[in-house]
Amino acid sequence: MKVSMIILSHLSDVQEMIHGNGNPDYVNVRINFIKYLTLKYKNTDTEVDPYVAFEEFKAKHPSLVNA
């Protein structure tokens, strides 16, 4: 899946969570993951596995996931 689609999907999820009174901690995890993707992949047309990318994010930045 293109990084751009992963980012858009997570932004939509965050938007729904905010309007639906979602868990603020999980909203922050999603936002931090989006930041991670935008910094890691300058070309958002890059194809990645979103599950692998999230696992990499969690491994590299555990404090952003377990805050």
Buried (B, 14 or more C-beta within 10 A) or exposed (E): EBBBEBBEBBEEBBEEBEEEEBEEEEBBBBBBBBBBBEEBBEEBEBEBEBEEBBEBBBEEBEEBBEE
